[in-house]
């Protein structure tokens, strides 16, 4: 009799624990949902705050910070204004050419290129070896730069800049990436942290995303280069110097 009661109670407890167990969430699917939402937007504006480590020759790790403003019309327009403690860059793409300015040196280069923003970024990267900040994001693939993932995990619902987010971890052989993506039916990337294990000292880069607007109304003039007085043009060689 006691054995029967024990078996009955064990069954009830097992059922209750199973019924209350939280569903297993797929980190790839969550990241893909944020990418898909971004892909569906015809224009985007976002402000990004950046923190990054620099490992000195003596092994000391120093943190610097910066900020980036992005305006993008996916079809044929891009403006980026970036500055940090060590460097600065402005980029304009108007559908027929991409202009990059170093405001600190007042030097710029203009590269003929056509197509969508994603196509233009790929062309400039392959032909000239130039990778712009947030290239994977602007190409609608959050994991594009990630090497083959060894392990992926959903770490829970954690806060990022005051919002509940899916906290995701993607582990690679040489770098790890954490993503915080907002919960609900309108997922957006809120924070991203990359740990570069392949570099001595394992420096990190941290980005927080603010003021997302996936229905931004952008004046086409924003994509036309606005060069300061005295800016000097320089030439850029194809990748490999050929």
BELMOTA-V133597 format. One record per helix or strand. SS is the DSSP state (a for helix, b for strand). FROM is the first residue (numbers start at 0). LEN is the number of residues. If there is no record, write none. Layout:
# BELMOTA-V133597
<<SS;FROM;LEN> <SS;FROM;LEN>>
This chain:
# BELMOTA-V133597
<<a;1;19> <a;26;14> <b;42;13> <b;60;13> <b;76;8> <b;87;6> <b;96;6> <b;106;6> <a;116;12> <a;134;4> <b;150;10> <b;162;9> <b;174;8> <b;188;8> <b;203;10> <b;214;1> <a;219;4> <b;231;2>>
